[in-house]
Amino acid sequence: GTPLVVAVRGLGRTLDFAIEEAKETHRPLYVMFIRYQPVITEADGSRKWQEDDDARAIFAHAFKKAAGHPVLPCYTVSDAPAETIVEIAATTGASHLILGAPSRRSLSTLLSGDVVARVLRILPEEIHLLIYA
């Protein structure tokens, strides 16, 4: 099937949910980690996830939990996370984009947050947004 994309900032239930969803629906999963930086240099464009401790931990967990199911690491450095999330979701041909909320109580806070609100405004209609809380 068409791929799923999950954007995460750390290890947690959102990543685990996305992996299980991908396995159950027999779809590849792009695991997206964006290193936010307000100013991007030319050298940032060539950075690799293997050089980023947080990204390495996230991708290692995803590979282990997926147990052979296709998990594709997606790493970038960006000064515009929402735009980057949408661009990657569209470029991969994803049918679903999964974002997480730190807790159920904070879902309304998440929805009013800058990144998620911006994603909602610019996400193409053909990509479904799932917010895991």
LOPA-421145 format. One line per field, with one value per residue: residue number from 1; x negated, y, z of N, C-alpha, C, O, CB in turn. Coordinates in steps of 0.02 Angstrom, whole numbers. Each point is the difference from the previous one (the first is absolute). Glycine has a CB too. Example, Ala and Ser with C-alpha at 12.3 -4.5 7.8 and 13.67 -1.06 7.14 Angstrom:
LOPA-421145
seq = 1;2
n.c1 = -660;-77
n.c2 = -284;112
n.c3 = 390;-98
ca.c1 = 45;-42
ca.c2 = 59;59
ca.c3 = 0;3
c.c1 = -45;39
c.c2 = 60;55
c.c3 = 0;37
o.c1 = -52;-25
o.c2 = -1;55
o.c3 = 33;8
cb.c1 = 147;-34
cb.c2 = -58;-87
cb.c3 = 29;-116
end
This chain:
LOPA-421145
seq = 1;2;3;4;5;6;7;8;9;10;11;12;13;14;15;16;17;18;19;20;21;22;23;24;25;26;27;28;29;30;31;32;33;34;35;36;37;38;39;40;41;42;43;44;45;46;47;48;49;50;51;52;53;54;55;56;57;58;59;60;61;62;63;64;65;66;67;68;69;70;71;72;73;74;75;76;77;78;79;80;81;82;83;84;85;86;87;88;89;90;91;92;93;94;95;96;97;98;99;100;101;102;103;104;105;106;107;108;109;110;111;112;113;114;115;116;117;118;119;120;121;122;123;124;125;126;127;128;129;130;131;132;133
n.c1 = -41;-54;-137;85;-78;-22;-37;-85;-38;-41;8;162;91;-51;-92;107;109;-98;-31;151;34;-110;52;149;-34;-121;-69;-161;10;-61;-64;28;-137;49;-160;129;-135;95;-108;24;-168;10;-5;164;-18;-89;97;-15;133;-157;-2;133;-60;144;-26;-61;131;96;-73;-16;157;27;-89;70;147;-21;-49;-76;96;-82;-70;-22;-106;94;-156;59;-94;161;-40;147;20;113;-89;-58;142;39;-132;15;153;-32;-124;80;122;45;139;-59;-79;-13;4;-28;106;-142;146;126;-44;-69;139;8;-160;-4;101;-89;-150;-34;13;152;31;-95;65;141;-54;-62;92;7;154;-106;-42;129;-62;-15;9;-74;98
n.c2 = -60;117;-14;3;143;-51;166;-84;138;-163;-143;11;-101;63;-124;-105;54;-16;-153;-42;72;-80;-141;22;41;-122;168;-16;57;130;-30;169;9;161;4;123;72;138;-43;-123;16;-34;-102;-18;-74;-116;-29;-158;-8;-31;152;-34;-73;15;-90;-120;-15;-6;-115;-101;0;-34;-129;-63;17;-68;-143;61;135;63;80;107;54;122;69;150;81;65;151;-98;-128;39;-18;-142;-67;33;-53;-145;-19;29;-97;-131;24;50;-70;85;142;-108;162;-78;89;-3;-64;-37;142;33;-37;154;14;-72;99;129;-66;114;-147;-16;136;-40;-144;67;91;-119;-145;1;0;-121;18;-82;121;-155;129;-150;76
n.c3 = 0;-59;84;126;-16;161;-12;127;66;29;-26;-16;-18;-140;-23;43;-102;-121;29;3;-137;-80;48;-42;-152;-39;33;-27;148;-94;159;-49;100;-48;68;37;-70;39;-116;-118;17;-148;124;-4;-144;74;146;-33;89;31;73;106;152;-60;-123;83;85;-124;-75;125;21;-151;-5;126;-47;-146;66;-157;-11;-131;138;-135;131;-52;58;-40;90;-4;31;-15;137;-99;-124;46;16;-147;-69;58;-38;-152;-14;44;-118;168;-43;129;24;134;62;136;65;94;15;-83;56;-142;-104;24;-5;-140;-64;40;-59;-98;-43;-7;-73;-120;-22;-21;-118;-89;11;-172;49;-7;166;86;96;78;116;56;124
ca.c1 = 41;-36;-36;19;-54;7;-49;-10;-54;-34;29;64;58;17;-42;22;64;-11;-32;52;48;-33;-5;68;27;-49;-24;-64;5;-53;-6;-29;-28;-24;-40;18;-50;26;-43;-28;-61;-10;-22;57;32;-33;-2;30;32;-48;-40;45;15;72;25;-25;39;68;0;-19;61;49;-23;7;71;31;-19;-4;48;-35;-2;-46;-17;4;-32;-21;-7;46;21;73;21;65;-8;-41;42;47;-38;-22;59;23;-52;-1;62;35;73;14;-52;15;-33;19;13;-32;51;67;22;-33;19;23;-60;-36;35;-8;-71;-22;-19;58;48;-27;7;71;16;-35;-2;46;62;-5;-38;40;-38;19;-33;1;-2
ca.c2 = 60;64;6;42;41;24;50;-6;38;-44;-66;2;-39;17;-40;-70;-6;3;-63;-52;15;-18;-73;-28;18;-21;59;25;57;50;31;65;38;64;38;70;52;62;22;-58;14;-45;-64;-35;-38;-65;-38;-67;-19;-39;49;33;-49;-9;-35;-69;-38;-8;-46;-66;-26;-16;-60;-57;-12;-20;-71;-19;37;57;65;41;61;63;48;63;59;47;59;4;-70;-17;-3;-58;-59;-6;-14;-70;-42;3;-29;-73;-29;-26;7;23;31;-11;44;-18;48;-26;-33;15;66;53;-3;66;42;-22;24;72;14;25;-51;-39;45;14;-62;-6;49;-10;-71;-14;-36;-72;-29;0;16;-35;26;-52;30
ca.c3 = 0;2;63;56;25;68;20;72;31;48;8;36;-24;-69;-43;7;-35;-72;-21;2;-53;-63;-3;-8;-65;-50;-35;24;46;4;66;-13;56;-24;47;-10;12;-27;-54;-35;-38;-56;27;28;-53;-10;62;-3;62;39;38;48;52;7;-60;2;49;-27;-56;26;32;-53;-35;45;12;-63;-9;-70;-41;-30;34;-37;38;-37;45;-30;43;-29;37;-10;9;-29;-73;-14;12;-56;-61;1;-5;-69;-43;8;-24;58;5;68;40;71;47;68;53;61;41;-25;23;-37;-70;-22;-3;-59;-59;-7;-6;-64;-49;-20;-33;-67;-39;-17;-53;-65;-20;-56;18;-10;55;62;60;61;59;51;67
c.c1 = -42;-33;36;-62;16;-56;-5;-57;-40;34;66;54;19;-40;21;67;-10;-30;52;51;-29;-3;69;29;-47;-23;-70;10;-62;1;-40;-24;-29;-38;14;-59;26;-41;-34;-63;-5;-20;59;35;-30;-4;38;29;-47;-43;41;22;75;29;-22;41;71;0;-19;61;50;-20;12;74;35;-17;2;51;-35;9;-55;-15;0;-24;-18;-8;41;13;75;29;66;-4;-40;40;47;-36;-22;59;25;-50;-1;63;42;76;20;-62;20;-43;24;13;-31;49;68;23;-30;16;23;-59;-41;32;-7;-74;-20;-12;62;52;-23;5;73;18;-29;-2;49;59;-8;-41;42;-46;28;-39;10;-8;14
c.c2 = 62;9;43;41;20;50;-1;45;-42;-68;6;-40;15;-42;-73;-12;-2;-65;-55;10;-20;-76;-31;13;-17;58;19;62;44;30;64;33;63;34;74;45;64;27;-62;21;-50;-70;-41;-44;-69;-41;-66;-18;-39;45;33;-52;-14;-40;-73;-42;-14;-53;-71;-33;-22;-64;-62;-18;-26;-73;-22;34;62;66;40;63;61;55;63;53;54;60;10;-70;-18;-9;-62;-65;-11;-18;-73;-47;-3;-35;-76;-34;-29;11;29;30;-6;48;-18;60;-29;-34;20;70;56;-1;68;49;-17;28;75;19;19;-54;-38;43;15;-63;-7;47;-19;-73;-12;-44;-75;-35;8;13;-39;30;-52;33;-54
c.c3 = 0;68;52;19;71;13;76;23;50;1;38;-34;-72;-49;2;-35;-75;-26;-2;-56;-68;-8;-13;-69;-58;-44;26;43;-5;70;-9;65;-30;56;-14;18;-30;-59;-29;-38;-58;24;28;-51;-11;64;-8;68;46;44;55;52;7;-59;1;48;-26;-56;24;33;-54;-37;43;8;-63;-18;-73;-45;-28;39;-35;40;-45;47;-39;54;-34;45;-6;6;-33;-75;-20;9;-59;-64;-3;-7;-73;-47;4;-27;56;-4;68;31;73;41;70;44;63;48;-27;21;-42;-74;-26;-4;-62;-63;-11;-6;-70;-52;-24;-37;-71;-44;-23;-58;-68;-23;-58;23;-4;55;64;59;59;57;54;68;52
o.c1 = -62;25;42;-56;56;-58;50;-46;-53;49;7;-12;26;28;5;9;30;19;3;21;35;13;7;38;15;-3;-14;49;-56;52;-59;38;-45;27;-23;-31;21;26;-30;1;38;20;-3;31;33;-32;50;-23;8;-31;-27;34;20;39;40;17;25;42;27;12;30;43;23;18;46;36;31;-8;-43;55;-57;45;-23;33;-25;26;-6;-2;28;15;5;26;15;-6;5;24;6;-4;18;20;-13;2;40;23;52;-56;56;-61;54;-24;8;-18;6;34;29;-30;-20;-2;-25;-34;3;-16;35;24;11;28;40;19;12;40;30;-24;58;-7;32;-3;15;-55;60;-61;56;-50;0
o.c2 = -3;-25;41;-23;22;-13;9;17;20;-12;43;-37;-44;-27;-33;-52;-42;-24;-39;-48;-29;-26;-44;-41;15;-5;-10;36;-23;26;-1;7;-2;13;27;-7;0;37;-39;51;-49;-50;-62;-50;-44;-53;-3;24;1;-23;40;-48;-57;-46;-45;-58;-56;-45;-49;-59;-54;-42;-52;-58;-40;-31;-50;-1;29;27;-22;41;-2;16;-3;-7;12;-6;48;-32;-52;-48;-33;-45;-56;-41;-33;-50;-53;-36;-34;-61;-45;50;32;-26;18;2;-30;55;-59;-47;48;34;54;37;21;43;45;25;24;59;-16;6;-6;-21;2;6;-16;-19;14;-13;20;-41;-36;-61;55;-28;5;3;-14;32;15
o.c3 = 0;50;-16;-8;15;-15;35;-38;24;-35;43;-48;-34;-48;-52;-32;-35;-54;-48;-32;-42;-54;-42;-26;-58;-61;59;-7;10;22;-19;48;-42;54;-50;53;-58;-42;36;-36;-3;-30;1;17;-28;1;-35;52;61;48;39;-17;7;10;-16;-16;9;1;-25;-10;5;-12;-25;-5;4;-38;-17;-61;34;3;-6;11;-56;49;-56;56;-60;62;27;-51;-31;-28;-50;-41;-25;-39;-52;-36;-25;-46;-50;-6;-11;-26;6;-8;18;-6;7;-12;13;34;-38;-39;-6;-39;-54;-44;-34;-45;-56;-9;-48;-57;-60;-50;-47;-59;-58;-43;-51;-55;4;46;38;2;21;4;15;-2;21;15;60
cb.c1 = 150;56;-146;146;-83;113;-25;89;121;-83;-122;-20;14;0;-100;-71;26;-34;-113;-36;12;-81;-105;-21;49;55;133;-106;128;-44;64;36;21;70;-69;152;-117;18;11;114;-95;-54;-108;-16;-6;-33;-59;-58;101;30;-42;7;-123;-33;-42;-131;-91;-15;-57;-132;-48;-17;-109;-123;-47;-41;12;-35;141;-40;97;-1;-45;65;-20;33;-112;55;-141;-27;-67;30;-8;-96;-11;52;-46;-94;14;40;-54;-73;-95;-126;-37;145;-87;91;-64;-42;100;-66;-81;-8;-18;-61;52;115;23;-1;77;121;-55;-74;-124;-48;-9;-99;-106;-14;-26;-43;-89;-91;33;13;-128;139;-88;87;-38;3;36
cb.c2 = -58;75;-56;-60;21;-95;64;-135;84;112;-96;148;42;144;113;45;103;148;76;38;125;132;46;57;76;-108;51;-82;-45;-1;-112;5;-102;-2;-118;-19;-83;-12;155;-105;95;148;113;143;151;105;110;-58;-3;-64;-21;131;95;154;153;100;110;165;144;98;129;164;119;91;131;149;28;-105;-71;-84;-25;-86;-67;-57;-91;-23;-43;-88;4;134;55;112;159;109;75;125;152;83;81;144;138;77;21;-29;-128;-62;64;-124;124;-157;103;135;-48;-156;-100;-41;-140;-64;-37;-129;-117;-42;-63;89;-4;-56;49;80;-39;-12;73;112;-53;50;133;81;-29;-51;111;-110;136;-118;97
cb.c3 = 59;-133;-48;50;-131;54;-137;35;-38;104;-44;91;151;83;69;141;130;62;97;156;110;59;120;148;114;61;-76;-96;67;-147;81;-148;112;-136;58;-28;57;155;17;27;107;-41;26;64;-25;-93;101;-142;-121;-137;-141;-72;52;54;-49;-11;84;27;-53;28;95;0;-37;65;84;-1;131;100;36;-113;118;-121;135;-122;127;-163;103;-124;-47;-24;136;120;43;77;150;95;50;108;144;71;65;107;-96;94;-85;20;-111;-14;-93;-1;-67;-46;140;43;120;122;69;94;159;105;71;74;140;117;113;148;158;108;124;161;140;84;114;-126;-77;-124;-77;-54;-60;-62;-54;-97;-105
end
